[in-house]
Amino acid sequence: MLSENEISRVLAVTAHPDDVDFAAAGTIALFTDRGVEVTYCVVTDGDAGGFDRELDNGGMAELRRTEQSNAAKAVGVTDVRYLGHHDGTVVQSLDLRRDITRVIRQVRPDLVITHSPERNHRFIAPSHPDHRAVGGCALDAVYPDARNPYTFPSLLLDEGLEAWTVREVWLNGGPTPDHHVDITDTFDRKLAALRAHASQIGHLEDFEDFLRGRFSQIAAEAGFGEGRYVEAFQRVPTA
């Protein structure tokens, strides 16, 4: 398992704008506070989500990219990359594996954070089919694709992207988390990041109370003290 001082670059691979903020923005803020370089790779533009019916899909996509870029700044992230796949129809495919592999080889992260490909039967929201497809492709991109120079040879021959071995993956939203990060000190920045996604949460009453309840419950279940907020992951070593 990676120790804290072995992590200098992190890549978060998510299906939609806002996914990383719900799952991991507090943890991301802790990383950037320590000087860790963090990149977001967002597979879709989220054009199939939102509550403003006056926007067509193109308008919603542009709005959600802007919201995600603003949310990233709230936790110290400035490198946000969008792959442009269609929201709501993501499937595990060689094309998506190649696209994620490309970003891994560009960023060369020690750690990848992504969705669990498993269905969560305790809390259904993390098990959106786009999430599970992206999580499965990201794991395949980590192993074997990114580390194997013979996989997607055009990435090396045409783009000059050398093979890269990611040392660990943290999965969010899965049924069996085994790693818990205390985000109490960065919770306000997580909240600020999520508030940037006004198209998604602007209609929700008592959103802050909901968020505090959700992440304090995770803290309580993980044995943290009262008044703490925690994000949960499943750690997957790749060696």
C-alpha positions as a Markdown table, in Angstrom:
| # | Residue | x | y | z |
|---|---|---|---|---|
| 1 | Met | 0.0 | 0.0 | 0.0 |
| 2 | Leu | 1.2 | 3.5 | -0.8 |
| 3 | Ser | 2.2 | 5.7 | 2.1 |
| 4 | Glu | 1.1 | 9.3 | 2.3 |
| 5 | Asn | 4.6 | 10.7 | 1.3 |
| 6 | Glu | 4.8 | 8.4 | -1.7 |
| 7 | Ile | 1.8 | 10.1 | -3.4 |
| 8 | Ser | 2.9 | 13.1 | -5.6 |
| 9 | Arg | 0.4 | 12.9 | -8.5 |
| 10 | Val | -3.3 | 11.8 | -8.4 |
| 11 | Leu | -5.7 | 11.2 | -11.2 |
| 12 | Ala | -9.4 | 11.1 | -10.5 |
| 13 | Val | -11.5 | 9.4 | -13.3 |
| 14 | Thr | -15.2 | 10.0 | -13.1 |
| 15 | Ala | -18.3 | 9.6 | -15.2 |
| 16 | His | -19.9 | 13.0 | -14.8 |
| 17 | Pro | -19.2 | 16.5 | -13.5 |
| 18 | Asp | -19.9 | 16.6 | -9.8 |
| 19 | Asp | -19.0 | 12.9 | -9.2 |
| 20 | Val | -15.6 | 13.6 | -7.8 |
| 21 | Asp | -17.0 | 16.3 | -5.5 |
| 22 | Phe | -19.6 | 14.1 | -4.0 |
| 23 | Ala | -17.2 | 11.2 | -3.5 |
| 24 | Ala | -13.8 | 12.7 | -2.8 |
| 25 | Ala | -13.5 | 16.5 | -2.8 |
| 26 | Gly | -12.5 | 16.6 | 0.9 |
| 27 | Thr | -9.8 | 14.1 | 0.2 |
| 28 | Ile | -8.6 | 16.0 | -2.9 |
| 29 | Ala | -8.4 | 19.2 | -0.8 |
| 30 | Leu | -6.1 | 17.4 | 1.7 |
| 31 | Phe | -3.9 | 16.2 | -1.2 |
| 32 | Thr | -3.6 | 19.7 | -2.8 |
| 33 | Asp | -2.9 | 21.2 | 0.6 |
| 34 | Arg | 0.2 | 19.0 | 0.8 |
| 35 | Gly | 1.4 | 20.0 | -2.7 |
| 36 | Val | 0.1 | 16.9 | -4.5 |
| 37 | Glu | -0.7 | 17.5 | -8.2 |
| 38 | Val | -4.3 | 16.4 | -8.9 |
| 39 | Thr | -5.9 | 16.0 | -12.3 |
| 40 | Tyr | -9.6 | 15.4 | -13.0 |
| 41 | Cys | -10.6 | 13.2 | -16.0 |
| 42 | Val | -14.3 | 13.5 | -16.6 |
| 43 | Val | -15.7 | 11.0 | -19.1 |
| 44 | Thr | -18.9 | 12.7 | -20.1 |
| 45 | Asp | -20.1 | 16.4 | -20.0 |
| 46 | Gly | -23.2 | 15.5 | -18.0 |
| 47 | Asp | -25.5 | 16.8 | -20.7 |
| 48 | Ala | -28.3 | 14.3 | -19.7 |
| 49 | Gly | -28.5 | 15.7 | -16.2 |
| 50 | Gly | -29.9 | 18.9 | -14.7 |
| 51 | Phe | -33.1 | 20.6 | -13.9 |
| 52 | Asp | -33.2 | 23.6 | -16.3 |
| 53 | Arg | -35.4 | 22.4 | -19.1 |
| 54 | Glu | -34.7 | 25.5 | -21.2 |
| 55 | Leu | -31.2 | 24.3 | -21.9 |
| 56 | Asp | -30.6 | 21.9 | -24.8 |
| 57 | Asn | -28.0 | 19.2 | -24.4 |
| 58 | Gly | -25.3 | 21.4 | -25.8 |
| 59 | Gly | -26.1 | 24.2 | -23.4 |
| 60 | Met | -26.2 | 21.8 | -20.5 |
| 61 | Ala | -22.8 | 20.3 | -21.4 |
| 62 | Glu | -21.2 | 23.7 | -21.6 |
| 63 | Leu | -22.8 | 24.7 | -18.2 |
| 64 | Arg | -21.7 | 21.5 | -16.5 |
| 65 | Arg | -18.1 | 21.8 | -17.7 |
| 66 | Thr | -18.0 | 25.3 | -16.3 |
| 67 | Glu | -19.4 | 24.2 | -13.0 |
| 68 | Gln | -16.9 | 21.4 | -12.7 |
| 69 | Ser | -14.0 | 23.6 | -13.5 |
| 70 | Asn | -15.2 | 26.1 | -10.8 |
| 71 | Ala | -15.7 | 23.3 | -8.3 |
| 72 | Ala | -12.2 | 22.0 | -9.0 |
| 73 | Lys | -10.7 | 25.4 | -8.1 |
| 74 | Ala | -12.5 | 25.3 | -4.7 |
| 75 | Val | -10.2 | 22.3 | -3.7 |
| 76 | Gly | -7.1 | 23.5 | -5.5 |
| 77 | Val | -7.4 | 21.6 | -8.8 |
| 78 | Thr | -6.8 | 23.4 | -12.1 |
| 79 | Asp | -6.2 | 20.5 | -14.5 |
| 80 | Val | -9.6 | 19.2 | -15.6 |
| 81 | Arg | -9.9 | 17.1 | -18.8 |
| 82 | Tyr | -13.1 | 16.1 | -20.5 |
| 83 | Leu | -13.3 | 13.1 | -22.8 |
| 84 | Gly | -16.7 | 14.0 | -24.4 |
| 85 | His | -18.4 | 10.6 | -24.2 |
| 86 | His | -22.2 | 10.7 | -24.2 |
| 87 | Asp | -23.9 | 11.0 | -20.8 |
| 88 | Gly | -26.2 | 8.1 | -19.8 |
| 89 | Thr | -24.9 | 5.7 | -22.4 |
| 90 | Val | -21.4 | 4.9 | -21.2 |
| 91 | Val | -20.4 | 1.2 | -21.6 |
| 92 | Gln | -17.2 | -0.6 | -21.1 |
| 93 | Ser | -15.4 | -0.5 | -24.4 |
| 94 | Leu | -11.9 | -0.5 | -25.9 |
| 95 | Asp | -12.4 | 3.1 | -27.0 |
| 96 | Leu | -13.0 | 4.3 | -23.5 |
| 97 | Arg | -10.1 | 2.2 | -22.2 |
| 98 | Arg | -7.8 | 3.8 | -24.7 |
| 99 | Asp | -9.0 | 7.3 | -23.8 |
| 100 | Ile | -8.4 | 6.7 | -20.1 |
| 101 | Thr | -5.1 | 5.0 | -20.8 |
| 102 | Arg | -4.0 | 8.1 | -22.8 |
| 103 | Val | -4.7 | 10.3 | -19.8 |
| 104 | Ile | -2.9 | 8.0 | -17.4 |
| 105 | Arg | 0.2 | 8.0 | -19.6 |
| 106 | Gln | 0.0 | 11.8 | -19.9 |
| 107 | Val | -0.4 | 12.4 | -16.1 |
| 108 | Arg | 1.6 | 9.5 | -14.8 |
| 109 | Pro | -0.1 | 9.3 | -11.5 |
| 110 | Asp | 0.9 | 7.3 | -8.4 |
| 111 | Leu | -2.8 | 7.0 | -7.4 |
| 112 | Val | -6.0 | 6.8 | -9.4 |
| 113 | Ile | -9.4 | 7.5 | -7.8 |
| 114 | Thr | -12.4 | 6.2 | -9.6 |
| 115 | His | -15.8 | 4.6 | -9.3 |
| 116 | Ser | -16.3 | 1.1 | -8.0 |
| 117 | Pro | -17.5 | -1.2 | -10.8 |
| 118 | Glu | -19.6 | -3.2 | -8.3 |
| 119 | Arg | -23.2 | -2.4 | -7.5 |
| 120 | Asn | -23.8 | -1.0 | -4.0 |
| 121 | His | -26.9 | -2.6 | -2.6 |
| 122 | Arg | -26.9 | -0.4 | 0.6 |
| 123 | Phe | -27.0 | 3.0 | -1.3 |
| 124 | Ile | -28.1 | 2.9 | -4.9 |
| 125 | Ala | -26.9 | 6.3 | -6.2 |
| 126 | Pro | -23.2 | 5.4 | -6.6 |
| 127 | Ser | -24.2 | 2.5 | -8.8 |
| 128 | His | -25.3 | 4.5 | -11.8 |
| 129 | Pro | -24.5 | 2.4 | -14.9 |
| 130 | Asp | -22.2 | 5.2 | -16.2 |
| 131 | His | -20.3 | 5.0 | -12.9 |
| 132 | Arg | -19.8 | 1.3 | -13.0 |
| 133 | Ala | -18.7 | 1.3 | -16.7 |
| 134 | Val | -16.2 | 4.1 | -16.1 |
| 135 | Gly | -14.9 | 2.3 | -13.0 |
| 136 | Gly | -14.4 | -0.9 | -14.9 |
| 137 | Cys | -12.7 | 0.8 | -17.8 |
| 138 | Ala | -10.4 | 2.8 | -15.5 |
| 139 | Leu | -9.3 | -0.4 | -13.7 |
| 140 | Asp | -8.6 | -2.0 | -17.1 |
| 141 | Ala | -6.7 | 1.1 | -18.1 |
| 142 | Val | -4.6 | 0.9 | -15.0 |
| 143 | Tyr | -4.0 | -2.8 | -15.5 |
| 144 | Pro | -3.1 | -4.0 | -18.0 |
| 145 | Asp | -3.4 | -1.2 | -20.6 |
| 146 | Ala | -1.4 | 1.8 | -19.3 |
| 147 | Arg | 1.6 | -0.3 | -18.2 |
| 148 | Asn | 1.8 | -2.5 | -21.3 |
| 149 | Pro | 3.6 | -0.7 | -24.2 |
| 150 | Tyr | 2.0 | -3.1 | -26.7 |
| 151 | Thr | -1.5 | -2.1 | -25.8 |
| 152 | Phe | -2.9 | 0.7 | -28.0 |
| 153 | Pro | 0.4 | 1.0 | -29.8 |
| 154 | Ser | -0.5 | 4.3 | -31.5 |
| 155 | Leu | -0.4 | 6.0 | -28.1 |
| 156 | Leu | 3.4 | 5.2 | -28.0 |
| 157 | Leu | 4.2 | 5.3 | -31.7 |
| 158 | Asp | 2.1 | 8.3 | -32.8 |
| 159 | Glu | 1.7 | 10.3 | -29.5 |
| 160 | Gly | 5.0 | 9.4 | -27.7 |
| 161 | Leu | 3.2 | 8.3 | -24.5 |
| 162 | Glu | 5.4 | 5.8 | -22.7 |
| 163 | Ala | 3.9 | 3.0 | -20.6 |
| 164 | Trp | 3.1 | 3.9 | -17.0 |
| 165 | Thr | 2.4 | 1.8 | -13.9 |
| 166 | Val | -0.1 | 3.2 | -11.4 |
| 167 | Arg | 0.7 | 2.0 | -8.0 |
| 168 | Glu | -2.7 | 2.1 | -6.3 |
| 169 | Val | -6.4 | 2.7 | -7.0 |
| 170 | Trp | -9.0 | 4.0 | -4.6 |
| 171 | Leu | -12.6 | 3.0 | -5.5 |
| 172 | Asn | -15.5 | 5.1 | -4.3 |
| 173 | Gly | -19.2 | 4.2 | -4.0 |
| 174 | Gly | -18.6 | 0.4 | -3.6 |
| 175 | Pro | -20.1 | -2.0 | -1.1 |
| 176 | Thr | -16.9 | -2.8 | 0.8 |
| 177 | Pro | -14.9 | 0.3 | 1.7 |
| 178 | Asp | -11.7 | -0.4 | 3.7 |
| 179 | His | -10.0 | 3.1 | 3.8 |
| 180 | His | -11.5 | 6.1 | 5.5 |
| 181 | Val | -10.2 | 9.7 | 5.2 |
| 182 | Asp | -11.1 | 12.3 | 7.9 |
| 183 | Ile | -12.2 | 15.4 | 5.9 |
| 184 | Thr | -13.5 | 17.4 | 8.8 |
| 185 | Asp | -10.9 | 20.2 | 8.2 |
| 186 | Thr | -11.8 | 20.4 | 4.5 |
| 187 | Phe | -15.5 | 19.7 | 4.6 |
| 188 | Asp | -16.4 | 23.4 | 4.0 |
| 189 | Arg | -14.3 | 23.3 | 0.8 |
| 190 | Lys | -16.1 | 20.1 | -0.3 |
| 191 | Leu | -19.4 | 21.9 | 0.3 |
| 192 | Ala | -18.2 | 24.9 | -1.7 |
| 193 | Ala | -17.2 | 22.6 | -4.6 |
| 194 | Leu | -20.6 | 20.9 | -4.6 |
| 195 | Arg | -22.4 | 24.3 | -4.5 |
| 196 | Ala | -20.6 | 25.1 | -7.7 |
| 197 | His | -22.9 | 22.5 | -9.4 |
| 198 | Ala | -26.0 | 24.7 | -9.2 |
| 199 | Ser | -27.6 | 22.9 | -12.1 |
| 200 | Gln | -27.6 | 19.7 | -10.0 |
| 201 | Ile | -28.2 | 20.8 | -6.5 |
| 202 | Gly | -29.8 | 24.2 | -6.7 |
| 203 | His | -33.3 | 22.8 | -6.4 |
| 204 | Leu | -32.5 | 20.8 | -3.3 |
| 205 | Glu | -33.7 | 22.1 | 0.1 |
| 206 | Asp | -31.5 | 21.5 | 3.1 |
| 207 | Phe | -28.7 | 20.2 | 0.9 |
| 208 | Glu | -26.0 | 21.1 | 3.4 |
| 209 | Asp | -27.8 | 19.2 | 6.2 |
| 210 | Phe | -28.1 | 16.2 | 3.9 |
| 211 | Leu | -24.4 | 16.3 | 3.1 |
| 212 | Arg | -23.4 | 16.7 | 6.7 |
| 213 | Gly | -25.6 | 13.8 | 7.7 |
| 214 | Arg | -24.3 | 11.5 | 5.0 |
| 215 | Phe | -20.6 | 12.0 | 5.7 |
| 216 | Ser | -21.0 | 12.1 | 9.5 |
| 217 | Gln | -22.8 | 8.7 | 9.2 |
| 218 | Ile | -19.9 | 7.3 | 7.3 |
| 219 | Ala | -17.6 | 8.6 | 10.1 |
| 220 | Ala | -19.7 | 7.0 | 12.8 |
| 221 | Glu | -19.8 | 3.7 | 11.0 |
| 222 | Ala | -16.0 | 3.8 | 10.6 |
| 223 | Gly | -15.5 | 4.4 | 14.3 |
| 224 | Phe | -14.6 | 8.1 | 14.1 |
| 225 | Gly | -15.6 | 10.5 | 16.9 |
| 226 | Glu | -18.7 | 12.6 | 17.0 |
| 227 | Gly | -18.6 | 15.7 | 14.8 |
| 228 | Arg | -16.3 | 14.2 | 12.2 |
| 229 | Tyr | -16.8 | 13.9 | 8.5 |
| 230 | Val | -15.3 | 11.0 | 6.5 |
| 231 | Glu | -15.0 | 9.9 | 2.9 |
| 232 | Ala | -14.7 | 6.2 | 2.2 |
| 233 | Phe | -12.8 | 4.2 | -0.4 |
| 234 | Gln | -11.7 | 0.7 | -1.2 |
| 235 | Arg | -7.9 | 0.5 | -1.8 |
| 236 | Val | -6.7 | -1.7 | -4.6 |
| 237 | Pro | -2.9 | -2.3 | -4.9 |
| 238 | Thr | -1.7 | -2.9 | -8.4 |
| 239 | Ala | 1.7 | -4.5 | -7.8 |
